[in-house]
Amino acid sequence: MNNLVFRRGFHTRRGSSAVEFAMIAPLMILFTFGLVEVGRLMLVKQTLTHATREGARVAVRPNADISDVTQRVRDEILTLAIEDPVIETEPASLESAEPGAAVTVRVRVDINSVSWIPGYFNFASTEIVAETCMSREYTE
């Protein structure tokens, strides 16, 4: 008799795992895409930080100019195929910077231009910004 009750309970729960999977699968897929997207944005941020460091290394040299800095930064972010980065330097004219003065290289990129799923997240900021500040070298 116990065996009959057990079998009857088994038949009434048939298909419940499929229903549970159907309820959980969309949430798991959503989390997976979110994880991949956040990983992509972290990769872009790290690449931009590296590019600003390389640009700042060029900018602190005594004979550097803005076109050299811009080209070096673009060369570094070329691997990610980032379009239209905003590259800024402070001071705007490197020739006027005194030796020992701070030189800042900043890169801004729109999040939707580097995202694989644009608009997936609603971040407070719409840009990824990276900057590096170094001291200008002496000419002697």
For each residue, the residues with C-beta under 8 A, 3 or more apart:
1: 4 5
2: 5 6
3: 6 7
4: 1 7 8
5: 1 2 8 9
6: 2 3 9 10
7: 3 4 10 11
8: 4 5 11 12
9: 5 6 12 13
10: 6 7 13 14
11: 7 8 14
12: 8 9
13: 9 10 16
14: 10 11
15: 18 19
16: 13 19 20
17: 20 21
18: 15 21 22
19: 15 16 22 23
20: 16 17 23 24
21: 17 18 24 25
22: 18 19 25
23: 19 20 26 27
24: 20 21 27 28
25: 21 22 28 29
26: 23 29 30
27: 23 24 30 31
28: 24 25 31 32
29: 25 26 32 33
30: 26 27 33 34
31: 27 28 34 35
32: 28 29 35 36
33: 29 30 36 37 117 120
34: 30 31 37 38 120 121
35: 31 32 38 39
36: 32 33 39 40 116
37: 33 34 40 41 115 116 117 120 121
38: 34 35 41 42 121
39: 35 36 42 43
40: 36 37 43 44 114 115 116
41: 37 38 44 45 111 114 115 128
42: 38 39 45 46
43: 39 40 46 47 80
44: 40 41 47 48 80 82 109 114 128
45: 41 42 48 49 128 130
46: 42 43 49 50
47: 43 44 50 51 76 77 79 80 82
48: 44 45 51 52 77 85 107 109 128 129 130
49: 45 46 52 53 130 132
50: 46 47 53 54 76
51: 47 48 54 55 72 73 76 77 107 130
52: 48 49 55 56 73 105 106 107 130 131 132
53: 49 50 56 57 132
54: 50 51 57 58 72 73 75 76
55: 51 52 58 59 69 70 72 73 76 87 89 105 107 132
56: 52 53 59 60 69 103 104 105 132 133 134
57: 53 54 60 61 72 134
58: 54 55 61 64 68 69 72
59: 55 56 64 68 69 89 94 103 105 134 136
60: 56 57 64 103 134 135 136 137
61: 57 58 64 137
62: 99 136 137 138 139
63:
64: 58 59 60 61 68 69 94
65: 68 69 94 95
66: 69 70 89 92 93 94
67: 70 71
68: 58 59 64 65 71 72
69: 55 56 58 59 64 65 66 72 73 87 89 94 105
70: 55 66 67 73 74 87
71: 67 68 74 75
72: 51 54 55 57 58 68 69 75 76
73: 51 52 54 55 69 70 76 77 85 87 105 107
74: 70 71 77 78 85 87
75: 54 71 72 78
76: 47 50 51 54 55 72 73 79
77: 47 48 51 73 74 80 82 85 107
78: 74 75 81
79: 47 76
80: 43 44 47 77 114
81: 78
82: 44 47 77 85 109 113 114
83: 113
84: 109 110 113
85: 48 73 74 77 82 107 108 109
86: 107 108 109
87: 55 69 70 73 74 105 106 107
88: 104 105 106 107 108
89: 55 59 66 69 92 94 103 104 105 106
90: 102 103 104 106
91: 94 96 97 101 103
92: 66 89
93: 66 96 97
94: 59 64 65 66 69 89 91 97 103 136
95: 65
96: 91 93
97: 91 93 94 101 103 136
98: 101 136
99: 62 136 137 138 139
100: 135 136 138
101: 91 97 98 135 136
102: 90 133 134 135 136
103: 56 59 60 89 90 91 94 97 133 134 135 136
104: 56 88 89 90 131 132 133
105: 52 55 56 59 69 73 87 88 89 131 132 133
106: 52 87 88 89 90 129 130 131
107: 48 51 52 55 73 77 85 86 87 88 129 130 131
108: 85 86 88 127 128 129
109: 44 48 82 84 85 86 113 114 127 128
110: 84 113 114 126 127 128
111: 41 114 115 121 123 125 126 127 128
112: 115 118 119 126
113: 82 83 84 109 110
114: 40 41 44 80 82 109 110 111 128
115: 37 40 41 111 112 118 119 120 121
116: 36 37 40
117: 33 37 120
118: 112 115
119: 112 115 122
120: 33 34 37 115 117
121: 34 37 38 111 115
122: 119
123: 111 126
124:
125: 111 129
126: 110 111 112 123
127: 108 109 110 111
128: 41 44 45 48 108 109 110 111 114
129: 48 106 107 108 125
130: 45 48 49 51 52 106 107
131: 52 104 105 106 107
132: 49 52 53 55 56 104 105
133: 56 102 103 104 105
134: 56 57 59 60 102 103
135: 60 100 101 102 103
136: 59 60 62 94 97 98 99 100 101 102 103
137: 60 61 62 99
138: 62 99 100
139: 62 99
140:
